[in-house]
């Protein structure tokens, strides 16, 4: 299952800095800056049986897209030095795909 945080694949044009790469973006993403830190990129291994259909993503002017929280699956208390932080595991849905992330209870 593909992670909702990643879209692509995109061709890497060049290495801009030791940890930054410029990629080719399709016209509907032309409002994005085309240089990304390596932490935002994942290697794609080509497979002839794997056919990717480009999905249409509607980005708002602030470069965000709509996701819907579906449910809370778990709770946890993270202990820091002198305080405790309440966390919840939230299930998110976009275009029929689901992802889980830990968020502050507040």
N, C-alpha and C positions, 0 to 999 in steps of 0.2 A: 504494500500500500504506500502510495506517495504521501509525503508529509505536506499538509496544506501550506506550510510556510515557504515552500519552494515551488517555483514555476520554471518552465524551460523544457528542454535543454537549449542552451545558447552557445554559440561558438565563441571561444576565447580568442580575441584579436591579438593582444599583447600583454606582457607583464609591465605594469606601470612602475611599481615599486616592489621590494622583496615580498610584500604581503598584499598587493593590490593588483587586480587584473581588469582590463577593459574587455567587455563582451559586446557582441552584436545583439541589439534589441529590435523586436518587430515594431512596425509603425504605431501600433496601438499603445506601446509603452515608451513612446518617444519623449514623454515628459519626465522620465526617470533619468538620473545621471548614470552613465554607462560604465563607471568604474566601481568595483566591489571589493571589499576585504575578503580574504580567503575564508574567513569564518562564515561568510554568507554564501559560499559556493560549495557544491558537492560534486565530486567526480561522477561522470556518467559513462558507463561502459556500454559500448554499442552492442546490440543484439539484433540480428536480422528478424527474429520473431517478435520483437517488441516494437510495435508501431505506436508512435505518440501522436495524438490529435491535439493541435494547439487549442487551448481553451480560451474563451473570450472572458477576460477579467475586466470588470468595470471599476476603475480606480476613481475615487473622488479627487477633487482638486488638492487635498492635503495628502494625496497618495495612499489613502487607506481604502479598504474594501470591506463589504458587509459580511459579518459572521454572526451566528446566533448561538447564544448559550442554551444548551439543551437541558442539562441536569447537573447536579453535584454528585459525584461518585464516591468521594472519600473526604475525610478531614484529618488534619494532622497538627501537632503543636511542635514548632521548631524552637529549641532552646538556644538563645544567644547568651552572651556573657551574664547580663543581669536582668534579662526580660524574656518573655515567651511570646512568640508570634503565632497567631491562629491562621492556618492555611486550609484551603479547600481545593479539591481536584475537580475542575470544571470540564465538562464535555462540550465541545463547540462543533457546530455543523455549518458547512458551506457546500453547496452544490452536491448534496447527498453524501459527502465524505465527512468523517468525524475525527476529531483530534482532542487530546487531553492535555491540560496544562495546570500547574499549581499556581494559585493566586492567593493574595491576602484575603482573609475573610471579610474585611471591611469593604 
